[in-house]
Amino acid sequence: MVWASSSLSVQSIRSKVELSVWDQPEDLNLFFTATCQDGVSYPNQRKCEGLKIGDTASFEVSVEARSCPGKHAEHTFALRPVGFRDSLAVGVTYSCSCGCSAGQEPDSPRCSGNGTYVCGLCECNPSYLGSRCECQEGENPSGLQNLCREAEGKPLCSGRGQCSCSQCSCFESEFGRIYGPFCECDNFSCARNRGVLCSGHGECHCGECKCHAGYVGDNCNCSTDISTCRGKEGRICSDRGHCVCGQCQCTEPGAFGETCEKCPTCPDACSTKRDCVECLLLHSGSPADNQTCQNLCKDEVVTWVDAIGKDDQEAVLCFYKTAQDCVMLFTYTELPSGKSNLTVLREPECGTAPNVTTILLAVVGSILLIGFVLLGIWKLLVTIHDRREFAKFQSERSRARYEMASNPLYRKPISTHAVDFTFNKLNRSYNGTVD
């Protein structure tokens, strides 16, 4: 096998760059690794998309020879970006002999004395097997077979290989490569996502996905890039959720959208729409006249009205105070398409200036009215008090009157005295009064 590598850098104003191969020899395998503008390497990929002016994409090409065509053989092929005239010619020379083969060690102790040690490997003599030529053909003791088991009770070579001279020779599989000391590993039994091994973002190694940079998870389906979770304000998930695997999971009740930017029940929902309304007012209501308004109002369907209706129960009413001390009113409702129906007043509501004379007259009138009310209350209390005092005087006067007959200074001219006596006249008793 011979490996060669080449690097090609392309800078273009195109948004997509893809390499094509011209005149590829049949005995060569080409493997591409693309490093796009984000700096991430993508194995088995020969194109980059989403390029802008000034971005650079690089490609690493590895060449594998499947066979040796002969001494001093040389082949050439070309790499060309699709749509470009520039190309890169790659010349490949074959080296089918190893420099270490000159230092051979026949009947080496490293090969149990049954083979030649060359280039770090044992070339066993006839009828000898094993990595160290320690086995002879025809020998198959049970003790050697146990060395082909991963653990006691496990099948030989995990059931995916043949035990030969205490070593496993793994079977070939149409699904991929089986390897390992006990044939316990392969590169096709890892988790898949939508039928793609390791989601196309990793390499399968012994039943486990080894994810490329920028991806995590059992099947490498979880991106660590949070740029897709940033809203137009630059906040992660609009501060209403968490970025998980490159997607926003909204935690704020009522929030939805790719970056949780939609939230009719959130307290700051009106402030988000306010930026669009203010931009429209500044540019006479047409978002097409300004790029900033296009960005702020890209998810809004704006309708201008002379009066805000309050009959729509689903509409959220928003208002704010302008720099001219006026009040700007607007409502919005979320549409099934993900956009918002924004209903905006044509002109802010501004109150008239207060009348100084009216205010002065109102204050004076209020003072006089309060004075009259207090005076009336005082007069009523005084009247009630006087009436009570007069009634009390009349009552005492009635009790002080007396009649002439009962004058204590008058005495009658006749006085009467009662004398008690008893006498017997003709055996009669008399008890009377003498005047």
C-alpha positions as CSV (number, residue, x, y, z in Angstrom):
1,M,0.0,0.0,0.0
2,V,1.2,3.5,-0.8
3,W,-0.3,6.6,0.6
4,A,0.2,10.2,-0.7
5,S,-1.5,13.4,0.4
6,S,-2.0,16.7,-1.2
7,S,-3.7,19.9,0.0
8,L,-5.6,22.3,-2.2
9,S,-6.9,25.8,-1.0
10,V,-9.6,27.5,-3.0
11,Q,-10.9,31.1,-2.4
12,S,-13.9,32.1,-4.4
13,I,-16.9,34.3,-4.4
14,R,-19.0,31.3,-5.0
15,S,-21.2,29.9,-2.2
16,K,-20.3,26.3,-2.9
17,V,-17.0,24.6,-3.8
18,E,-16.8,20.9,-4.9
19,L,-13.8,18.9,-6.1
20,S,-14.0,16.7,-9.1
21,V,-11.4,14.0,-10.1
22,W,-10.2,13.7,-13.7
23,D,-8.3,10.7,-15.1
24,Q,-8.2,8.7,-11.9
25,P,-6.2,5.4,-12.3
26,E,-8.2,2.3,-11.7
27,D,-5.7,0.9,-9.1
28,L,-6.0,4.0,-6.9
29,N,-8.5,4.8,-4.1
30,L,-9.0,8.5,-3.3
31,F,-10.2,9.7,0.2
32,F,-11.2,13.3,0.7
33,T,-11.3,15.3,3.9
34,A,-12.9,18.8,3.6
35,T,-12.1,21.6,6.0
36,C,-14.7,24.3,5.4
37,Q,-15.0,27.9,6.6
38,D,-16.0,26.9,10.1
39,G,-12.6,25.2,10.6
40,V,-14.2,21.7,11.1
41,S,-12.8,18.8,9.2
42,Y,-15.4,16.6,7.4
43,P,-14.1,13.1,6.4
44,N,-15.3,11.5,3.2
45,Q,-16.6,14.9,1.9
46,R,-15.4,16.8,-1.1
47,K,-17.5,19.9,-1.0
48,C,-18.2,23.0,1.2
49,E,-21.3,25.1,1.1
50,G,-22.4,28.4,2.5
51,L,-19.1,30.2,1.5
52,K,-18.9,33.9,1.5
53,I,-16.4,36.3,0.0
54,G,-13.1,35.9,1.9
55,D,-13.8,32.4,3.2
56,T,-11.3,29.7,2.5
57,A,-12.0,26.0,2.1
58,S,-9.2,23.4,2.0
59,F,-9.3,19.7,1.0
60,E,-6.9,16.9,1.9
61,V,-6.7,14.1,-0.5
62,S,-5.2,10.7,0.5
63,V,-4.2,8.2,-2.2
64,E,-4.2,4.5,-1.7
65,A,-2.7,2.0,-4.2
66,R,-4.6,-1.3,-4.4
67,S,-1.9,-3.0,-6.3
68,C,1.7,-2.5,-7.6
69,P,1.8,-2.0,-11.4
70,G,5.5,-2.6,-11.6
71,K,8.8,-0.9,-11.1
72,H,9.2,2.8,-11.9
73,A,5.5,3.0,-12.6
74,E,3.9,6.5,-12.3
75,H,0.4,7.7,-12.8
76,T,-1.1,11.2,-13.0
77,F,-4.6,12.5,-12.2
78,A,-6.1,16.0,-11.8
79,L,-8.2,17.7,-9.2
80,R,-10.5,20.5,-10.3
81,P,-13.1,22.6,-8.5
82,V,-16.5,22.3,-10.2
83,G,-17.1,25.4,-12.3
84,F,-13.5,26.6,-12.2
85,R,-10.8,26.4,-14.9
86,D,-8.0,25.9,-12.4
87,S,-6.8,22.4,-11.7
88,L,-4.1,20.6,-9.7
89,A,-2.1,17.8,-11.3
90,V,-1.1,15.0,-8.9
91,G,1.7,12.6,-9.8
92,V,1.8,9.3,-8.0
93,T,4.8,7.0,-7.9
94,Y,4.6,3.5,-6.5
95,S,7.0,2.0,-3.9
96,C,6.3,-1.7,-3.6
97,S,9.3,-2.8,-1.7
98,C,10.2,-2.0,1.9
99,G,13.6,-0.8,2.9
100,C,13.6,-3.0,6.0
101,S,13.6,-6.2,3.9
102,A,17.4,-6.2,3.6
103,G,17.8,-6.9,7.4
104,Q,16.3,-10.4,7.5
105,E,16.8,-12.7,10.5
106,P,16.4,-16.4,9.5
107,D,15.2,-18.9,12.1
108,S,14.9,-16.0,14.6
109,P,14.1,-16.7,18.2
110,R,11.4,-14.0,17.9
111,C,9.7,-16.4,15.5
112,S,10.2,-19.5,17.8
113,G,13.0,-20.6,15.6
114,N,10.5,-21.5,13.0
115,G,10.6,-18.5,10.7
116,T,12.4,-15.4,9.4
117,Y,12.0,-12.1,11.2
118,V,11.7,-9.3,8.7
119,C,10.3,-5.8,8.9
120,G,8.9,-6.5,12.4
121,L,6.9,-9.6,11.3
122,C,7.5,-13.3,11.2
123,E,7.5,-15.2,7.9
124,C,6.9,-18.7,9.1
125,N,8.6,-21.7,7.6
126,P,6.4,-24.3,5.8
127,S,3.9,-26.1,8.1
128,Y,4.2,-23.5,10.9
129,L,1.6,-20.9,11.8
130,G,1.0,-18.1,14.2
131,S,2.3,-14.6,14.7
132,R,5.5,-16.1,16.2
133,C,5.3,-19.3,14.2
134,E,4.7,-21.1,17.5
135,C,2.1,-23.5,16.0
136,Q,2.5,-26.4,13.6
137,E,-0.2,-27.4,11.2
138,G,-2.3,-30.3,12.5
139,E,-2.0,-29.2,16.1
140,N,-5.2,-28.0,17.7
141,P,-5.3,-28.7,21.4
142,S,-8.1,-27.5,23.5
143,G,-5.8,-25.4,25.6
144,L,-4.9,-23.3,22.5
145,Q,-8.6,-22.8,21.7
146,N,-9.3,-21.3,25.1
147,L,-6.9,-18.5,24.1
148,C,-9.4,-17.6,21.4
149,R,-12.1,-16.9,24.0
150,E,-12.6,-13.4,25.4
151,A,-13.9,-14.8,28.7
152,E,-14.8,-18.2,30.2
153,G,-18.0,-19.4,28.5
154,K,-17.8,-17.0,25.6
155,P,-17.8,-18.4,22.0
156,L,-14.6,-18.9,20.1
157,C,-13.6,-15.6,18.4
158,S,-17.0,-14.1,19.5
159,G,-18.6,-16.3,16.9
160,R,-17.3,-14.1,14.2
161,G,-14.0,-15.8,13.4
162,Q,-12.0,-19.0,13.3
163,C,-9.5,-20.0,15.9
164,S,-6.2,-21.0,14.4
165,C,-3.1,-21.6,16.5
166,S,-4.5,-19.7,19.5
167,Q,-5.3,-16.7,17.3
168,C,-8.6,-15.6,15.8
169,S,-8.9,-15.1,12.1
170,C,-11.9,-12.8,11.7
171,F,-14.5,-13.4,9.0
172,E,-15.2,-10.9,6.3
173,S,-18.5,-9.1,6.4
174,E,-20.5,-7.3,3.7
175,F,-21.4,-4.7,6.3
176,G,-17.8,-3.7,7.2
177,R,-14.7,-4.8,9.0
178,I,-14.5,-7.2,11.9
179,Y,-11.4,-7.0,14.0
180,G,-9.9,-7.3,17.5
181,P,-8.0,-10.1,19.3
182,F,-11.2,-12.0,19.7
183,C,-13.1,-10.5,16.7
184,E,-15.1,-8.6,19.3
185,C,-15.1,-5.3,17.4
186,D,-16.4,-4.0,14.1
187,N,-17.0,-0.7,12.4
188,F,-20.7,-1.1,11.6
189,S,-22.6,-2.0,14.9
190,C,-22.8,1.5,16.3
191,A,-25.9,3.6,16.9
192,R,-27.6,5.1,13.9
193,N,-29.7,8.1,13.3
194,R,-32.2,8.0,10.5
195,G,-30.4,5.0,9.1
196,V,-27.0,6.8,9.0
197,L,-24.2,5.3,11.0
198,C,-23.1,7.7,13.8
199,S,-25.4,10.3,12.1
200,G,-22.6,10.8,9.5
201,H,-20.7,12.9,12.1
202,G,-18.4,10.2,13.6
203,E,-16.5,6.9,13.1
204,C,-17.7,3.6,14.4
205,H,-15.1,1.9,16.5
206,C,-15.8,-1.4,18.3
207,G,-19.5,-0.6,18.8
208,E,-19.0,3.0,19.9
209,C,-19.3,6.2,17.9
210,K,-16.2,8.4,18.0
211,C,-17.7,11.7,17.1
212,H,-16.0,14.4,15.0
213,A,-15.3,17.7,16.5
214,G,-18.4,19.7,17.2
215,Y,-20.7,16.7,17.8
216,V,-21.5,14.6,20.9
217,G,-24.0,11.9,21.8
218,D,-24.3,8.1,21.5
219,N,-24.9,8.5,17.7
220,C,-23.2,11.8,17.2
221,N,-26.4,13.5,16.4
222,C,-26.0,16.3,18.9
223,S,-24.2,19.4,17.7
224,T,-22.3,21.6,20.1
225,D,-22.7,24.6,17.9
226,I,-24.9,27.2,19.6
227,S,-25.0,29.7,16.7
228,T,-28.2,28.2,15.4
229,C,-29.8,29.0,18.8
230,R,-29.1,32.7,18.7
231,G,-32.0,35.0,18.0
232,K,-31.9,38.2,16.0
233,E,-31.0,40.0,19.2
234,G,-28.0,37.8,19.7
235,R,-29.4,36.1,22.8
236,I,-29.3,32.3,23.2
237,C,-32.9,31.0,22.7
238,S,-34.1,34.6,23.3
239,D,-33.3,34.0,27.0
240,R,-36.4,31.8,27.1
241,G,-34.9,28.3,26.9
242,H,-31.8,26.2,26.5
243,C,-29.8,25.2,23.5
244,V,-29.6,21.4,23.3
245,C,-27.9,19.8,20.3
246,G,-28.1,23.0,18.2
247,Q,-31.8,23.4,18.8
248,C,-33.7,25.5,21.3
249,Q,-35.8,23.9,24.0
250,C,-38.1,26.6,25.3
251,T,-38.7,26.7,29.0
252,E,-40.7,29.9,29.3
253,P,-44.4,29.1,29.3
254,G,-46.0,30.2,26.0
255,A,-42.7,30.5,24.2
256,F,-42.2,28.8,20.8
257,G,-40.2,29.3,17.5
258,E,-36.8,28.2,16.3
259,T,-35.1,30.5,18.9
260,C,-38.1,30.8,21.3
261,E,-38.7,34.3,19.8
262,K,-42.5,33.8,19.8
263,C,-44.1,34.4,23.1
264,P,-47.5,36.2,23.3
265,T,-47.8,35.8,27.0
266,C,-44.3,36.9,27.9
267,P,-43.8,40.3,29.6
268,D,-41.2,41.3,27.1
269,A,-43.1,40.3,24.0
270,C,-44.3,43.9,23.4
271,S,-40.8,45.3,23.6
272,T,-39.8,42.9,20.8
273,K,-42.5,44.1,18.5
274,R,-41.8,47.7,19.5
275,D,-38.5,47.7,17.6
276,C,-40.3,46.9,14.4
277,V,-43.1,49.5,15.0
278,E,-40.5,52.3,15.8
279,C,-38.5,51.5,12.7
280,L,-41.7,51.6,10.5
281,L,-42.7,55.0,12.0
282,L,-39.2,56.3,11.3
283,H,-39.3,55.2,7.7
284,S,-42.9,56.1,6.8
285,G,-44.3,52.6,7.4
286,S,-42.6,50.7,4.6
287,P,-40.1,48.0,5.7
288,A,-38.8,47.6,2.1
289,D,-37.2,51.1,2.3
290,N,-34.7,50.1,4.9
291,Q,-32.7,46.9,5.5
292,T,-32.9,47.3,9.2
293,C,-36.7,47.3,9.1
294,Q,-36.7,44.3,6.9
295,N,-34.7,42.4,9.5
296,L,-36.8,43.6,12.4
297,C,-40.1,43.0,10.7
298,K,-39.3,39.8,8.8
299,D,-41.7,37.8,10.9
300,E,-44.5,40.4,11.0
301,V,-47.5,41.1,8.8
302,V,-48.1,44.8,9.4
303,T,-51.6,46.4,9.1
304,W,-52.1,50.2,9.6
305,V,-55.4,51.3,11.1
306,D,-56.9,54.6,12.3
307,A,-58.3,53.1,15.5
308,I,-57.4,50.0,17.5
309,G,-60.3,47.6,18.0
310,K,-60.6,45.8,21.3
311,D,-63.1,43.1,20.2
312,D,-60.4,40.5,19.3
313,Q,-59.8,38.5,22.5
314,E,-56.7,36.7,21.1
315,A,-54.9,40.0,20.3
316,V,-52.3,41.2,22.7
317,L,-52.5,45.0,23.3
318,C,-49.2,46.8,23.6
319,F,-48.4,50.5,24.1
320,Y,-45.4,52.7,24.8
321,K,-44.6,56.3,25.3
322,T,-42.9,58.1,22.5
323,A,-40.3,60.9,22.7
324,Q,-43.1,63.5,22.1
325,D,-45.0,62.3,25.2
326,C,-47.5,60.6,23.0
327,V,-48.8,57.0,23.4
328,M,-48.4,54.5,20.5
329,L,-50.8,51.6,20.5
330,F,-50.6,48.4,18.6
331,T,-51.8,44.8,18.9
332,Y,-50.5,41.5,17.6
333,T,-51.6,37.9,17.2
334,E,-49.6,34.9,16.3
335,L,-50.4,33.2,13.0
336,P,-50.2,29.4,12.3
337,S,-47.4,30.1,9.8
338,G,-45.2,31.4,12.7
339,K,-45.5,35.0,11.7
340,S,-47.3,37.7,13.7
341,N,-50.2,39.9,12.6
342,L,-49.2,43.4,13.7
343,T,-52.0,46.0,13.8
344,V,-50.5,49.5,14.3
345,L,-52.1,53.0,14.7
346,R,-51.2,55.3,11.9
347,E,-50.5,58.1,14.3
348,P,-49.7,58.1,18.0
349,E,-52.3,59.3,20.4
350,C,-51.2,62.7,21.8
351,G,-53.2,64.6,24.5
352,T,-53.9,68.4,24.1
353,A,-52.0,71.0,26.2
354,P,-53.8,71.9,29.5
355,N,-55.7,75.3,29.8
356,V,-54.2,77.4,32.5
357,T,-57.4,79.5,33.0
358,T,-59.6,76.5,33.3
359,I,-57.3,74.9,35.9
360,L,-57.2,78.2,37.9
361,L,-60.9,78.6,37.9
362,A,-61.4,75.0,38.8
363,V,-59.0,75.4,41.8
364,V,-60.7,78.6,43.0
365,G,-64.2,77.2,42.6
366,S,-63.1,74.1,44.5
367,I,-61.9,76.2,47.4
368,L,-65.1,78.3,47.5
369,L,-67.2,75.2,47.3
370,I,-65.4,73.6,50.2
371,G,-65.7,76.8,52.2
372,F,-69.5,77.0,51.7
373,V,-69.9,73.4,52.6
374,L,-67.9,73.9,55.8
375,L,-69.9,77.0,56.6
376,G,-73.2,75.2,56.1
377,I,-72.1,72.4,58.3
378,W,-71.1,74.9,61.1
379,K,-74.5,76.7,60.8
380,L,-76.4,73.4,61.1
381,L,-74.5,72.4,64.2
382,V,-75.0,75.8,65.8
383,T,-78.8,75.6,65.1
384,I,-79.1,72.1,66.5
385,H,-77.2,73.2,69.7
386,D,-79.4,76.3,70.2
387,R,-82.6,74.4,69.8
388,R,-81.5,71.9,72.4
389,E,-80.6,74.7,74.9
390,F,-83.9,76.5,74.3
391,A,-85.9,73.2,74.9
392,K,-83.9,72.7,78.1
393,F,-84.8,76.2,79.3
394,Q,-88.4,75.8,78.6
395,S,-88.5,72.6,80.6
396,E,-86.9,74.2,83.6
397,R,-89.2,77.2,83.4
398,S,-92.3,74.9,83.5
399,R,-91.1,73.2,86.6
400,A,-90.5,76.5,88.5
401,R,-94.2,77.8,88.2
402,Y,-96.5,77.5,91.2
403,E,-100.2,78.5,92.0
404,M,-101.4,81.3,94.4
405,A,-103.3,78.9,96.6
406,S,-100.2,77.1,97.4
407,N,-98.3,80.2,98.3
408,P,-96.2,79.4,101.4
409,L,-96.5,83.0,102.7
410,Y,-100.3,82.9,102.9
411,R,-102.0,81.8,106.2
412,K,-105.8,81.2,106.8
413,P,-107.6,83.5,109.4
414,I,-109.3,80.5,110.9
415,S,-107.5,77.9,112.8
416,T,-108.8,74.5,113.9
417,H,-107.5,72.5,116.8
418,A,-108.5,68.9,117.5
419,V,-108.9,67.9,121.2
420,D,-109.6,64.3,122.1
421,F,-111.8,63.9,125.2
422,T,-114.5,61.5,126.5
423,F,-117.6,62.2,128.7
424,N,-120.5,60.1,129.8
425,K,-124.0,61.6,129.4
426,L,-126.8,59.3,129.7
427,N,-124.5,56.5,129.4
428,R,-123.4,57.8,125.9
429,S,-120.0,58.4,124.9
430,Y,-119.0,61.4,122.7
431,N,-115.9,62.2,121.0
432,G,-115.9,65.3,119.1
433,T,-114.2,68.5,118.2
434,V,-114.7,71.9,119.9
435,D,-114.2,75.0,117.8
